[in-house]
Amino acid sequence: MRNFFLLIFFNLILIVASTNLELNAQVESNRLAVGGHYNGTKYWGELSDNQFWMGGDLFVRWNITEFLSLHGTFGVNQIRMKTDAIKKDYPDYFDKYYPEGVGLQDYFSNRLITADLMAAIHIFPSEGFVPYLFGGIGYLNHDPKADKTGSANNSTKNIFDAGKEKERNGISFPVGLGIEFYLTDDLVMNIKGTYRILTTDYIDDIPDEAAGNGFGWKNSNAPEPTRVGKNGVDKLLTFGLGFSYYIFGETDYDKDGLSNSLEKTLGTDPLNPDTDGDGITDGDEYYKYKTDPLNPDTDGDGINDYDEIFKYKTDPNRADSDNDGLNDYDEIFRHKTDPLNHDTDGDGVTDGDEVNIYKTNPLVADTDGDGINDYDEIFKYKTNPLLEDTDQDGINDYDEIFKYKTDPLNKDTDDDGLSDGDEINKYKTDPLNKDTDGDGLSDGDEINKYKTDPLNKDTDNDGLTDGEEVNIYKTNPLDPDTDKDKLTDGHEVNVTKTNPLDPDTDKDAIIDGEDDCPLTPGVVSDEPGKNGCPAVVKVGTKMDFPDILFVVGKAEFNFEEPATALNLAKLLQYVNQCDSLQVKIEGHSSSEGNAKRNQTLSEQRAKKVIEWLLMQGVLPSKIVGGVGYGSSQPKVQEPTKKEARNMTKEEIENIRKQNRRITVEVVRTCGDI
């Protein structure tokens, strides 16, 4: 039996040696394992021999720390002694119960029950091969037998009589050495040797003191048998080979918070607490931060997970923590923006849009420094946030919007031909009013075309606005006396009614400024107030005024034609050439249209002229009346219908308009009373 046990033991050693052990496995704290051993048992006592016998135990193990564990075991073992080897040493014992050897079996045996509580110290807990030392206290129950099954003959007759039953139970003190081989994280092969210090000397049914007291050897003079113990209590040694399996608790070799089994599933290194080397343990990455323990930069933004969590406080699972369109790396290292604030400068535009779309500075709310933040420029005013003067008119956008109220997108807000900047800074004109001085000329035309003063409606101070001079009278707005007749243009237009473009309006060779009757041809005279006035007209003299024009079909002056006002002025001067002059006003029409209507219209127009003269201050006594002749007194002969068919409308009109006229007839001449 001893050889059989040793054969099994050494074969298992060879199996373990040839097995690919989990060399990285190790003892872990707070784990619970169950297991068992197959034991070889040897005792030393009075009847001991050299045999090993078999047994086994079951155990529970709890790892308090990686260095210390508690073991609870329950074992059943058996020892045997060959009677033929020991009966000669104890003849009285055997002869007393088995005279002449009758009934004596080949073996004496003892069944041993042990229950132990031990503490173990692990010597190399971080290795797959773990030696350990242990010791503790235990309970022992034994039952000696005279054969394989029955009790020894003396177990009730002599040794275990009254007062000796307690010897079947006792306390033991197990100590020993063990070795663990971690086949996996959970499966362990155990080899251990346990030496029990017993508190009984009755393991083999006979104590030391009984050896020479009725149960001694035959020849008392012979040397004491070598098997007889002289050390007091018996001793017991077991060698165990077995397996255990952890049923509670996970292994975590690298103490990163992940069990080895989970690390295998995840692909992380169970011996490296920070597989990806990012500064965070695999356990924290998996459980706390939800990052990838195999990737130092989970979100791929260029910043390792550790720096994101502990340095920059960004989200290691999102490349763009603030969702602004820029990844965290670019925000921190390239643009220097805040990766936790989608709008670093607080201008209302996200950092991503500022960088990628609008090219503005995400660190400055007003990129171009014009006083308007980028958001308002982009979305409210539509100006360029990169240019302080979007329309390049010389005024920054802020001043255009808030100070001058001009259009920052239009360099010439009032469309007068001058940029807003020039109007404000150079010419001092109103950029919102194309005609600052209200003279009828745009500021741009005044400056660029006419060279007039856009701030002075009458640049040459001649009494006419620059617009009137340019647009109506065609005079020079820079020269108060365009025709150099010694009368200002305004005086000619507003007072004398002469032509400011003609120095001699009445063509009498006397300039208007020296002509006392500038509208009426006259003669040179030294008499005050008479120079240029006509000679005394004779009674019956008629003068035509065909350029006093009327609205077609009406007795209303057509002042849209400049000749009307000019010829009315000539008429007024003609009537007022002397106090005693009396005139009659005649109205004439062309033959065009209804003759009766023409007659009526000519009368109405003659009356209209008289009303106007009276309104101008002409004394009623100077006008003896008005008459209409219709088309009865043509000045020129008009074409017949046949002749008209061969003429253009313009040719016909040129003839007819000579007959449409106001005529003044002298009734009383100057000097007459």
C-alpha positions in Angstrom: 0.0 0.0 0.0 2.8 2.3 0.8 4.4 1.8 -2.6 1.1 2.2 -4.3 0.5 5.6 -2.6 4.0 6.8 -3.5 3.5 5.7 -7.1 0.4 7.8 -7.3 2.0 10.7 -5.6 5.0 10.9 -7.9 2.9 10.3 -11.1 0.8 13.4 -10.1 4.0 15.4 -9.6 5.1 14.4 -13.1 1.7 15.4 -14.5 1.8 18.8 -12.9 5.4 19.3 -14.1 4.4 18.6 -17.6 1.3 20.7 -17.5 1.2 24.3 -18.9 0.4 25.9 -15.5 -1.2 29.2 -15.2 2.1 30.7 -14.2 0.6 34.1 -13.8 -2.0 32.9 -11.4 -1.6 33.9 -7.8 -3.3 34.1 -4.4 -6.0 36.7 -4.2 -7.7 38.1 -1.1 -11.4 37.6 -0.2 -11.8 34.4 -2.1 -13.4 31.1 -1.0 -12.3 27.7 -2.2 -13.5 24.1 -1.5 -11.4 21.0 -2.2 -10.2 17.7 -1.0 -7.0 15.6 -0.6 -6.2 12.0 -1.0 -3.9 11.2 1.9 -1.2 8.8 2.9 -1.2 8.3 6.7 1.6 7.3 9.0 1.6 7.2 12.8 4.3 6.6 15.4 3.4 4.7 18.6 3.9 1.4 20.5 2.7 -0.9 17.7 3.9 1.2 14.8 5.5 -0.2 11.7 6.7 1.3 8.4 3.3 1.2 6.6 1.5 4.1 5.0 -2.2 3.8 4.8 -4.9 5.8 3.0 -7.4 8.5 3.9 -8.7 11.8 2.7 -10.1 15.1 3.7 -12.4 17.9 2.5 -11.6 21.5 3.2 -12.8 25.0 2.9 -10.4 27.8 2.4 -10.9 31.6 2.8 -8.1 34.0 1.7 -8.1 36.8 4.1 -5.3 38.5 2.3 -2.9 37.4 -0.4 -0.5 36.4 2.4 -2.9 34.9 4.9 -5.7 32.3 4.7 -7.9 30.3 7.0 -8.5 26.5 6.4 -11.2 24.3 7.8 -10.8 20.6 7.2 -12.6 17.4 7.9 -10.7 14.2 7.3 -11.1 10.4 7.6 -7.9 8.4 7.7 -7.0 4.9 8.6 -3.8 3.3 10.0 -2.9 -0.4 10.0 -0.3 -2.4 11.8 0.8 -5.9 10.7 0.4 -8.3 13.7 3.1 -10.7 12.5 5.6 -8.0 12.7 4.7 -6.8 16.2 3.2 -9.7 18.1 6.6 -11.0 19.1 7.4 -7.7 20.8 4.2 -7.8 22.9 3.6 -11.5 23.6 1.5 -10.9 26.7 -0.8 -8.6 24.8 -1.4 -11.1 22.0 -1.3 -14.3 24.1 -3.8 -12.9 26.6 -6.5 -12.3 24.0 -5.4 -14.7 21.3 -3.9 -17.8 23.0 -1.7 -19.6 20.6 -2.7 -17.0 18.0 -6.2 -18.4 17.7 -8.4 -15.7 16.1 -5.6 -13.3 15.5 -6.0 -11.3 12.2 -3.2 -10.2 9.9 -3.8 -6.5 10.8 -4.7 -4.3 13.6 -6.3 -1.0 12.4 -7.6 2.4 13.6 -10.1 4.7 12.0 -9.2 8.4 12.6 -11.6 11.3 12.2 -10.0 14.8 12.2 -11.5 18.3 12.1 -9.0 21.2 12.0 -9.0 24.9 11.9 -5.7 26.3 10.6 -4.1 29.5 9.5 -1.7 29.5 6.5 1.0 31.9 5.5 1.7 32.1 1.7 5.3 32.6 0.9 5.1 33.6 -2.7 1.5 34.7 -3.2 2.1 36.3 -6.6 3.4 33.2 -8.3 1.7 30.3 -9.9 3.7 28.0 -7.6 2.9 29.0 -4.0 4.5 27.4 -0.9 2.8 27.9 2.4 3.2 27.1 6.1 0.3 26.4 8.3 -0.7 25.5 11.8 -3.7 25.4 14.0 -5.9 23.3 16.3 -8.0 20.3 15.7 -10.3 17.6 17.0 -9.4 13.9 16.8 -11.6 10.9 17.2 -10.2 7.3 16.8 -11.5 3.8 17.0 -8.8 1.0 17.4 -9.8 -2.4 15.9 -8.4 -5.9 16.3 -9.0 -6.5 12.6 -10.3 -4.7 9.6 -13.8 -4.2 11.1 -14.2 -5.3 14.7 -13.1 -3.6 17.8 -9.9 -4.7 19.5 -10.6 -7.4 22.1 -9.3 -5.2 24.9 -11.0 -2.0 23.8 -13.9 -2.6 26.3 -12.2 -5.1 28.6 -9.1 -3.4 29.8 -7.7 -0.2 28.3 -10.9 1.5 27.5 -12.7 0.6 30.6 -14.5 3.1 32.8 -12.6 6.3 32.9 -10.7 5.7 29.7 -13.4 6.4 27.1 -12.2 9.9 26.9 -9.1 8.6 25.3 -11.1 8.1 22.1 -11.4 11.9 21.6 -8.8 14.5 21.9 -7.3 17.7 20.7 -4.5 17.9 18.1 -2.2 20.6 16.9 -1.7 20.3 13.2 1.3 22.0 11.6 2.9 21.6 8.2 4.0 22.7 4.8 2.0 22.8 1.5 2.5 23.7 -2.1 -0.1 25.0 -4.5 0.0 24.8 -8.2 -2.4 27.1 -10.0 -3.7 25.2 -13.0 -6.1 28.1 -13.7 -7.2 31.1 -11.8 -9.8 29.0 -10.0 -8.5 25.4 -10.1 -5.5 24.6 -7.9 -3.6 21.4 -7.2 -2.5 21.0 -3.6 0.2 19.0 -2.0 0.7 19.2 1.7 2.2 17.4 4.6 0.5 17.6 8.0 2.2 16.7 11.2 -0.3 16.4 14.1 0.9 16.7 17.7 -1.7 14.5 19.5 -2.8 14.6 23.1 -3.4 10.8 23.3 -1.2 7.7 23.5 -3.9 5.3 22.6 -3.8 5.4 18.8 -2.6 1.8 18.6 -4.6 0.7 21.7 -1.6 0.5 23.9 0.2 3.3 25.7 3.8 3.6 26.8 3.1 2.8 30.4 1.3 -0.4 29.5 4.3 -1.8 27.6 5.8 -3.3 30.8 2.7 -3.6 32.9 0.9 -6.8 31.9 1.4 -6.3 28.2 5.2 -6.3 28.1 7.3 -8.3 25.8 8.1 -12.0 26.6 11.7 -11.7 27.5 11.9 -8.9 30.0 15.6 -9.2 29.9 15.7 -8.7 26.1 16.3 -5.3 24.7 13.3 -3.1 24.3 11.8 -3.3 20.9 12.6 -0.4 18.6 9.0 0.2 17.9 8.1 1.0 21.5 7.7 4.7 22.0 9.3 6.6 24.8 8.1 10.1 23.8 4.7 10.1 25.5 1.8 10.7 23.2 1.5 9.2 19.7 2.3 11.2 16.6 0.5 11.3 13.3 1.6 12.4 9.8 -0.5 12.7 6.6 0.7 13.5 3.1 -2.1 14.9 0.9 -2.5 15.4 -2.8 -5.7 17.0 -4.0 -7.4 19.8 -5.8 -9.4 22.9 -4.8 -11.7 25.2 -6.7 -12.5 28.8 -5.9 -16.3 29.2 -5.7 -16.4 32.8 -4.5 -14.4 35.9 -5.3 -12.6 36.9 -8.4 -8.9 37.0 -9.1 -7.4 40.4 -9.9 -3.7 39.9 -10.2 -2.9 43.5 -11.1 -5.3 45.0 -8.6 -6.9 47.2 -11.3 -10.5 46.4 -10.2 -11.1 43.9 -13.1 -11.2 40.2 -12.4 -8.9 38.1 -14.4 -11.7 36.4 -16.2 -13.2 39.8 -17.3 -9.8 41.0 -18.4 -9.5 37.9 -20.6 -12.9 38.7 -22.1 -12.0 42.3 -22.6 -8.5 41.5 -23.9 -6.7 43.5 -21.2 -3.5 42.4 -19.5 -4.4 40.8 -16.1 -0.8 41.5 -14.9 -0.9 45.2 -15.9 -3.3 47.5 -14.1 -3.1 50.0 -16.9 -3.1 48.0 -20.1 -3.1 50.9 -22.5 -0.7 53.0 -20.4 -3.0 56.1 -20.3 -2.6 56.6 -16.5 -6.0 55.1 -15.6 -6.5 51.6 -14.2 -8.4 49.2 -16.4 -11.0 48.9 -13.7 -11.7 52.6 -13.5 -11.8 52.8 -17.3 -14.3 50.0 -17.6 -16.6 50.6 -14.6 -16.2 54.3 -13.7 -15.4 56.2 -16.9 -16.7 53.7 -19.5 -13.6 54.2 -21.6 -11.7 51.6 -23.6 -8.9 50.1 -21.4 -7.2 48.9 -24.6 -7.0 52.4 -26.1 -5.3 55.3 -24.4 -7.4 57.7 -26.4 -10.9 56.2 -26.4 -12.6 58.9 -28.4 -9.7 59.4 -30.8 -9.4 63.1 -30.3 -5.7 63.2 -29.7 -5.7 63.5 -25.9 -5.2 60.5 -23.8 -8.1 59.5 -21.4 -6.2 60.4 -18.3 -5.5 64.0 -19.4 -9.2 64.4 -20.5 -10.5 63.2 -17.1 -8.0 64.7 -14.6 -6.4 67.6 -16.4 -8.9 69.1 -18.9 -12.1 67.6 -17.4 -13.3 66.8 -20.9 -15.4 63.7 -21.8 -13.0 60.9 -22.8 -15.8 59.2 -24.7 -16.6 62.1 -26.9 -14.0 63.7 -29.3 -16.0 66.9 -29.1 -17.0 67.3 -25.4 -18.9 70.6 -25.9 -20.4 69.6 -29.3 -19.2 72.8 -30.9 -17.7 71.2 -34.1 -14.1 71.2 -32.9 -12.5 68.1 -31.3 -11.0 68.6 -27.8 -7.4 68.3 -29.0 -7.8 71.1 -31.5 -9.6 73.3 -29.0 -6.9 72.8 -26.4 -3.7 72.8 -28.4 -4.5 74.5 -31.7 -7.2 77.1 -31.1 -6.7 77.5 -27.3 -10.5 77.5 -26.8 -12.4 76.0 -23.9 -13.3 72.4 -24.8 -16.1 72.5 -22.2 -17.7 75.6 -23.6 -19.2 75.5 -27.1 -18.9 79.3 -27.3 -15.6 80.3 -25.6 -15.8 84.0 -26.3 -19.6 84.2 -25.6 -20.4 86.0 -28.9 -23.2 83.6 -29.8 -21.3 81.7 -32.5 -20.0 78.3 -31.6 -16.3 77.8 -31.7 -16.6 75.3 -34.5 -18.6 77.6 -36.7 -16.1 80.4 -36.0 -13.2 78.3 -37.0 -14.6 76.2 -39.8 -17.3 78.5 -41.4 -16.8 82.1 -40.6 -13.0 82.1 -40.0 -13.5 84.4 -37.0 -11.5 84.3 -33.8 -13.2 82.0 -31.3 -11.4 83.6 -28.4 -12.5 87.2 -29.2 -16.2 88.1 -29.3 -15.5 90.9 -31.8 -12.9 89.5 -34.2 -12.5 92.7 -36.3 -12.7 95.0 -33.3 -15.4 97.2 -34.9 -17.5 97.2 -31.7 -20.1 94.6 -32.9 -19.8 91.0 -31.8 -19.4 88.4 -34.4 -22.9 86.9 -33.9 -24.6 90.2 -34.6 -22.4 90.9 -37.6 -23.1 87.4 -39.1 -26.8 86.9 -38.3 -28.3 90.4 -37.5 -26.5 92.9 -39.7 -25.0 90.6 -42.3 -21.7 92.4 -42.1 -18.3 90.8 -42.4 -17.0 89.9 -38.9 -13.5 89.9 -40.3 -13.6 93.5 -41.6 -14.3 96.4 -39.3 -15.5 98.3 -42.4 -17.5 95.8 -44.5 -18.4 98.1 -47.3 -15.0 99.8 -47.3 -16.5 103.3 -47.2 -14.1 104.6 -44.5 -16.5 104.2 -41.6 -16.4 101.1 -39.4 -19.5 99.0 -39.2 -20.3 100.0 -35.6 -20.4 103.7 -36.4 -22.5 103.2 -39.5 -25.1 101.2 -37.5 -25.2 103.0 -34.2 -23.8 106.5 -34.8 -24.6 107.5 -38.4 -27.5 105.1 -39.2 -26.0 104.4 -42.6 -26.0 101.0 -44.3 -22.8 99.1 -43.4 -23.3 97.0 -46.5 -23.5 99.9 -48.9 -20.7 102.3 -49.2 -23.0 105.0 -50.6 -26.2 104.7 -48.5 -28.0 107.6 -50.1 -26.8 106.8 -53.6 -25.5 110.3 -54.2 -22.2 109.2 -55.7 -20.2 109.9 -52.6 -19.1 107.2 -50.1 -20.5 107.5 -46.6 -17.0 107.9 -45.3 -16.2 110.8 -47.6 -19.5 112.4 -46.8 -18.9 112.2 -43.1 -15.1 112.7 -42.9 -14.3 114.8 -45.9 -17.3 116.8 -47.1 -19.4 116.9 -44.0 -22.5 116.1 -46.0 -25.4 114.0 -44.8 -24.8 110.4 -45.8 -28.5 109.7 -45.5 -29.6 112.6 -47.7 -28.4 112.6 -51.3 -29.0 116.3 -51.5 -27.7 117.7 -48.2 -28.4 121.4 -49.0 -31.7 120.7 -50.8 -30.7 122.6 -53.9 -31.8 120.0 -56.3 -28.4 118.6 -57.0 -27.1 115.4 -55.5 -24.0 115.8 -53.3 -22.0 113.6 -55.6 -22.9 115.8 -58.6 -22.1 119.0 -56.8 -18.7 117.7 -55.8 -17.7 115.6 -58.8 -19.5 117.2 -61.7 -20.4 120.8 -60.9 -17.8 121.6 -58.2 -20.5 123.4 -56.2 -20.7 123.4 -52.5 -23.0 120.5 -51.3 -23.5 122.3 -48.0 -24.7 125.6 -49.7 -27.7 125.5 -51.9 -26.5 128.7 -53.7 -22.8 128.3 -54.1 -22.3 131.6 -56.0 -24.8 133.4 -53.9 -26.6 134.8 -56.9 -30.1 134.2 -55.6 -30.6 130.9 -57.5 -30.1 127.5 -56.1 -27.4 125.4 -57.7 -30.1 123.0 -58.8 -32.1 125.8 -60.5 -29.0 127.1 -62.2 -28.0 123.6 -63.5 -31.4 122.0 -64.2 -33.7 125.0 -65.1 -31.8 128.0 -66.2 -28.6 126.4 -67.4 -26.6 129.1 -65.7 -23.2 128.6 -64.1 -23.7 127.8 -60.4 -20.2 128.9 -59.7 -20.6 132.4 -61.3 -23.2 134.8 -60.0 -23.4 136.5 -63.4 -23.2 133.9 -66.0 -23.7 136.1 -69.0 -21.6 139.0 -67.6 -24.4 141.5 -68.1 -23.8 143.1 -64.7 -27.0 141.5 -63.3 -26.8 138.4 -61.1 -28.5 135.4 -62.4 -31.0 135.4 -59.6 -31.8 139.0 -60.2 -32.4 138.4 -63.9 -34.6 135.4 -63.2 -36.5 136.7 -60.3 -36.6 140.5 -60.8 -36.0 141.7 -64.4 -37.1 138.4 -65.9 -34.2 138.7 -68.4 -32.3 135.8 -69.8 -29.4 135.1 -67.5 -27.6 133.4 -70.4 -27.9 136.4 -72.7 -26.3 139.7 -71.7 -28.7 141.5 -74.1 -32.1 139.8 -73.7 -34.0 142.2 -75.9 -31.2 142.4 -78.5 -31.1 146.2 -78.5 -27.3 146.3 -78.2 -27.6 147.4 -74.6 -26.6 144.8 -71.9 -29.3 144.0 -69.5 -27.5 145.5 -66.6 -27.4 148.9 -68.2 -30.8 148.5 -70.0 -33.7 150.2 -68.2 -36.1 148.2 -70.4 -34.1 145.0 -70.8 -37.0 143.0 -72.1 -38.0 145.5 -74.8 -35.7 146.6 -77.6 -34.9 150.3 -77.2 -32.4 152.9 -77.9 -29.5 154.5 -76.0 -30.6 157.4 -73.9 -29.0 159.6 -71.3 -32.3 160.2 -69.7 -32.3 158.5 -66.3 -34.5 155.3 -66.5 -34.9 155.5 -70.2 -31.6 153.9 -71.5 -32.5 150.9 -73.6 -36.2 151.7 -73.5 -38.1 151.9 -76.8 -38.8 155.2 -78.4 -42.3 156.5 -77.9 -44.6 154.1 -79.6 -47.4 155.4 -81.8 -51.0 154.8 -81.2 -52.1 151.7 -83.0 -48.8 150.0 -82.8 -49.2 146.2 -82.1 -46.6 143.9 -80.6 -47.1 140.1 -80.6 -46.1 137.8 -77.7 -46.5 134.3 -79.3 -44.3 132.7 -76.6 -46.8 133.3 -73.8 -48.0 129.7 -73.9 -51.2 128.2 -72.5 -52.2 124.7 -71.6 -53.8 123.1 -74.6 -57.6 123.8 -74.7 -57.4 125.9 -71.5 -57.0 129.5 -70.5 -54.2 128.5 -68.1 -50.6 129.6 -68.5 -48.2 126.7 -69.2 -45.3 127.6 -66.8 -43.7 124.3 -67.6 -42.3 126.0 -70.6 -39.7 128.6 -69.5 -40.6 130.9 -72.4 -44.0 131.6 -70.8 -42.6 133.4 -67.7 -40.0 135.2 -69.7 -42.5 136.6 -72.2 -44.9 137.6 -69.5 -42.1 139.6 -68.0 -41.5 141.2 -71.4 -45.2 142.0 -71.6 -45.2 143.6 -68.2 -42.1 145.7 -69.0 -43.7 146.8 -72.3 -46.9 147.9 -70.6 -45.0 149.7 -67.8 -42.6 151.6 -70.1 -44.3 154.8 -69.2 -47.1 155.9 -66.9 -49.4 157.3 -69.6 -49.3 154.3 -71.9 -52.6 152.6 -72.4 -53.0 149.2 -74.2 -55.6 146.8 -75.4 -55.0 143.0 -75.1 -55.9 140.8 -78.0 -56.2 137.0 -78.1 -55.7 135.0 -81.3 -55.9 131.3 -82.1 -55.0 129.0 -85.0 -57.6 127.6 -87.3 -57.2 124.1 -85.8 -60.4 122.9 -84.2 -63.8 124.3 -83.8 -64.0 128.0 -84.8 -66.6 128.8 -82.1 -64.5 127.2 -79.5 -61.4 129.0 -80.8 -63.2 132.3 -80.5 -64.3 131.7 -76.9 -60.9 130.4 -75.9 -59.1 133.5 -77.4 -61.4 135.8 -75.4 -60.7 133.8 -72.2 -56.9 133.9 -72.8 -57.0 137.7 -73.4 -58.9 138.1 -70.1 -56.4 135.8 -68.3 -53.5 138.0 -69.4 -55.3 141.2 -68.2 -55.8 139.5 -64.8 -52.2 138.6 -64.6 -51.1 142.2 -65.4 -53.3 143.6 -62.7 -51.9 141.0 -60.2 -48.5 142.3 -61.1 -49.5 145.9 -60.0 -50.4 147.4 -63.4 -53.0 150.1 -62.9 -56.4 149.2 -64.3 -56.4 152.6 -66.1 -53.5 151.4 -68.3 -55.6 148.6 -69.8 -58.7 149.6 -71.8 -59.9 146.1 -72.4 -59.4 142.8 -74.0 -60.8 141.1 -77.1 -60.6 137.7 -78.7 -60.5 137.2 -82.5 -60.3 133.5 -82.7 -58.7 132.5 -85.9 -60.1 135.5 -87.9 -56.8 137.5 -88.0 -54.0 135.0 -88.7 -50.5 136.3 -88.7 -49.5 133.8 -91.3 -51.6 131.8 -93.8 -52.2 128.3 -92.6 -52.1 125.4 -95.1 -55.3 124.0 -96.6 -56.3 120.5 -96.0 -54.8 119.5 -99.4 -51.6 121.3 -98.6 -51.4 119.8 -95.1 -51.5 116.3 -96.5 -48.1 116.9 -98.0 -46.6 118.4 -94.8 -45.3 116.8 -91.6 -47.1 117.5 -88.3 -44.1 119.4 -87.1 -44.2 121.7 -90.1 -47.9 122.3 -89.7 -47.5 123.1 -86.0 -44.7 125.6 -86.6 -47.1 127.6 -88.8 -50.1 127.3 -86.5 -48.2 128.3 -83.3 -47.4 131.7 -84.9 -51.1 132.4 -85.0 -51.7 131.4 -81.4 -50.6 134.6 -79.7 -51.2 137.5 -77.4 -51.0 140.9 -79.1 -50.8 144.3 -77.4 -52.2 147.3 -79.2 -51.2 150.8 -78.1 -54.3 152.9 -77.5 -52.5 155.9 -75.8 -48.8 156.5 -76.2 -46.3 157.9 -73.8 -46.6 161.7 -73.3 -50.3 161.8 -74.1 -52.6 162.8 -71.3 
